[in-house]
Amino acid sequence: MKTKLVTNHNDWEGLYIDGELITEGHSISLLDFARATGIDLEQVAVSTEWLGETVGNLPKSFSKIPSKHIVA
């Protein structure tokens, strides 16, 4: 599968797979990219307080994220 991200480095992007435009817009999310390329990606949200105020960065292992801070 040949995948290309076309961008003007400003405010527009287009995702092509095997030469065909799959999606375009002001930005293409990682979730959109994963779905378009057949990758099963689960989006998990954590509380802003934990990530922003308590730790600042994500841990190397997902298992280190306390389940009480997973919000979705």
VEXDREN-2710 file (C-alpha; in Angstrom, 1 decimal):
% VEXDREN-2710
k/r/px/py/pz
1/MET/0.0/0.0/0.0
2/LYS/1.5/3.4/-1.1
3/THR/0.4/6.1/1.3
4/LYS/1.1/9.9/0.8
5/LEU/0.2/12.9/2.9
6/VAL/-0.1/16.0/0.7
7/THR/0.1/19.3/2.6
8/ASN/0.8/22.9/2.0
9/HIS/2.4/23.2/5.5
10/ASN/-0.3/25.7/6.4
11/ASP/-3.9/24.7/6.7
12/TRP/-4.8/21.9/4.3
13/GLU/-3.9/18.2/4.1
14/GLY/-5.0/15.3/1.9
15/LEU/-4.4/11.6/2.4
16/TYR/-3.9/9.4/-0.7
17/ILE/-3.7/5.6/-0.6
18/ASP/-2.6/3.9/-3.8
19/GLY/-3.1/7.2/-5.7
20/GLU/-6.7/7.7/-4.5
21/LEU/-7.8/10.6/-2.2
22/ILE/-9.2/9.1/1.0
23/THR/-9.8/12.2/3.1
24/GLU/-8.8/15.9/3.2
25/GLY/-9.3/18.8/5.5
26/HIS/-7.6/21.3/7.7
27/SER/-5.8/18.5/9.4
28/ILE/-6.0/14.7/9.3
29/SER/-6.1/13.0/12.7
30/LEU/-4.1/10.0/13.6
31/LEU/-7.4/8.2/14.2
32/ASP/-8.6/9.0/10.6
33/PHE/-5.2/7.8/9.3
34/ALA/-5.4/4.5/11.2
35/ARG/-8.9/3.8/10.0
36/ALA/-8.1/4.6/6.4
37/THR/-5.1/2.2/6.5
38/GLY/-6.9/-0.6/8.3
39/ILE/-5.2/-0.2/11.7
40/ASP/-7.4/-1.0/14.7
41/LEU/-6.7/2.1/16.9
42/GLU/-8.6/2.6/20.1
43/GLN/-8.7/6.2/21.4
44/VAL/-8.4/6.5/25.1
45/ALA/-8.8/9.8/27.0
46/VAL/-7.2/10.6/30.3
47/SER/-8.1/13.3/32.7
48/THR/-6.5/16.7/32.1
49/GLU/-5.6/17.0/35.8
50/TRP/-3.6/13.8/35.8
51/LEU/-1.8/14.3/32.5
52/GLY/-1.3/18.1/32.6
53/GLU/-0.8/18.7/36.3
54/THR/0.3/15.5/37.9
55/VAL/2.6/13.8/35.4
56/GLY/3.2/16.1/32.4
57/ASN/4.2/13.3/30.1
58/LEU/2.8/9.9/29.3
59/PRO/4.5/6.8/30.8
60/LYS/6.4/4.4/28.6
61/SER/3.9/1.6/29.4
62/PHE/0.1/2.0/29.0
63/SER/-0.3/-0.2/32.1
64/LYS/1.3/2.6/34.2
65/ILE/-1.7/4.9/33.5
66/PRO/-4.0/4.6/36.6
67/SER/-7.4/3.4/35.5
68/LYS/-9.1/6.0/37.7
69/HIS/-7.7/8.7/35.3
70/ILE/-9.0/7.1/32.1
71/VAL/-12.2/9.0/31.3
72/ALA/-13.3/7.4/28.0
END
